[in-house]
Amino acid sequence: MRRLLASVLGLLAPVAAAANSWPDTPLARTEALALLQTLNADLLSHDSATLTLERWCGAHGLATTPVVVARRDREASKPLPEDLHRALGVDAGTPVRYRRVQLACGDRVLSEADNWYLPGRLTAAMNQALDHGDTPFGKVVAPLHFRRRTLSARLLWSPLPQGWEMHGLPVAGKQPLVLPHRLLQHRALLEDAQGHPFSALVETYTEQVLAFPPPAARP
């Protein structure tokens, strides 16, 4: 057991170190905010969050092989929020399935996603793949030529405090910049080519999207 624990901690240590490599300086905080806004804009301008994260992973060297995989929690269960139920436009008797996954690139979990979808609007092959596999949802339903309609997008944490533009930037700290686990959250619908919604998503992006050295630290 001790050996197993040590092995797990050994795998996690490089991830934690990379995520905490940002110094707590005004420049680093400004760079972190710019990168979060860049990722947010990239996600908003593309229909597939999976492919966007793969590009982000590759561009920032987060994994040797920049391929995003879905780590599915098969025990998870969560009711469809009322506002998303209305957004899907279905009645109480319509079957809705739930899928909870972590989207990981290499050892880094970049996003944690709650996905409620309508199996009646997918093909049998798609439902089979979703029921028994761990392929990311966006890749499974790609043949639908879906479009993403964002309902909300918000930063859950800002590196700069409110009112910084009036009161000045924070002074440099002696410890590394502490990033919370949850940085950014999107709520969205996926719609097929005919504009019919078939999936409601709540995607929460983690501190691992910034698990690379800050620009100022590079030669």
Phi, psi and omega in degrees: 000317180296321179295320179296316179297317180297321179296316180296316180296326178294325178288325183280334185302313179298325179296312181297320181297317180294320182292334183258016185276358180279126176286154179272077179234159177303319181296313182297320179296320179293319178296318180298318178296318179298320180291320177297319179292325177295313178298317179302313180296322179296317178296320182290336185263003179228151184280331184253112176294326180300311181291326177297317179293326177296318177296318179297316179300314180293318183294332185250011173062038182280345179205152178298317176246108186281072177239128180270130177239155180261123174260105189271136173264099186285348180267350186289146177212135180206132179291150178290122178302149186299321181293325178286329175299315178294321181295325177289338176070039180240158179270176186295338182271357181283127179298133177229131177251155184239140179222124177247122182222157165253129176265115186241144173239112189064230180270001188256124175275110185269334184209146173241122191236133168260127185227117172253127184224161183258104183298333180292345180256008176247164177282164178299322180295322178294315179297322178298315181295321181287325181289325191241359183234179181241018177295137178306142185305315183300326179286324180294318186266009180306324179299345178283352183052050188286159173240150182257129176244109183283131177267324177200151176214123183213144172285129176272346179209137175243131177296338180252135182289156177301134179084011182300329183292341179260330187249358178097163180283154178298149176286157181295137176262163181277337181262162176299157177294127181269118178261128174291164183294321184254119184252324191210142179223135175241140169242130188207163171246147169254132182238142179284182185297339178269002178085014179270122179290139179228357181207141173241133188234143165234111185246127180243121184265137191261174179296345180290346175291344178248022183276058175212160183299142178295153182306322183294341183272356183268152180294000000 
